[in-house]
């Protein structure tokens, strides 16, 4: 289990790095476009469209990074009053609900991409971007989130079944800004 968990964490660090670079690149692109328009050099064009695509990609891919960093919001009113075993059960339940929702979203994202591919849809903008490109990246982010959520659910269930409550908390428990 530790090997799979470590691989997911390393992969999501790379994802987070790529997302950060994409955001920095987008900021630079938009900044150059704005400066060009204000100084009379002209516009590069498409900065609003491209930044929208990048934000959609960052949102879908970033969810898995937040999941592994335990940064998603959870309410712990009941959980904090339970012992380690009860907290582990609550954590696994929360992870399985999250997993179910993410799988449902990913499942419903595919028909959107599929229809775009079948129709050869393009953006109704000057760039005429083939929409399968940004939608494919968006869908891949949801699919990756679903894969990560499923893997973490299985890891947590295995830890819980072996009575490793501290590991359940470490992997899917409530995160804190005080955690390492």
C-alpha positions, 0 to 999 in steps of 0.5 A, a space after each residue: 500500500 505504501 508503494 502505491 500511495 508514494 507513487 500517487 504522491 510523486 505523480 501528483 507533485 509532478 501534476 502540481 508542478 505542471 499546473 503551476 508552470 501552466 499558470 505562470 505561462 498563462 499569466 505571462 501570456 496575458 501580461 504581454 497581451 495587455 501590455 501590447 494592447 496598452 502600448 499600441 504594439 497590438 494584441 497577441 489575441 486569444 489570451 482570454 480564450 486560452 486562459 479559460 482553457 488553462 483554468 478549466 484544466 487547472 481546476 480538474 487536475 488540481 482536485 487530485 493534488 488537493 485530495 492527496 494533500 488532504 486540502 478538501 474541506 471537511 466538517 469534523 463536528 462528529 469525527 473529533 468526538 470519536 476514538 481512532 477506530 471511529 475516526 478511521 471509519 468516518 474518514 473511509 466513509 467520507 473518502 468513499 462518498 467523495 470517490 463515488 461523486 468523482 466517478 459520477 462526474 468523470 463518467 458524465 464528462 466523457 459524453 461531452 468530449 465524445 460528442 465534441 470529437 464526433 462533431 469536430 467542434 471548434 470554438 466560436 472564436 478567432 482562434 477556432 480551437 478544436 474543442 477536443 483539445 481543452 476538453 480532453 485535458 479537462 476530462 483527463 483531469 477528472 479521470 485522474 482525480 477519479 483514479 486517485 480517489 479510487 486508489 486512496 479509498 482502497 488504500 484506506 480500506 486496507 489500512 482500516 481492515 488491518 487496524 492501522 488507524 494512524 495510517 488511515 488518518 495520515 492518508 485520508 484524515 483531516 488535513 491541517 495547515 499544521 501538518 508536515 
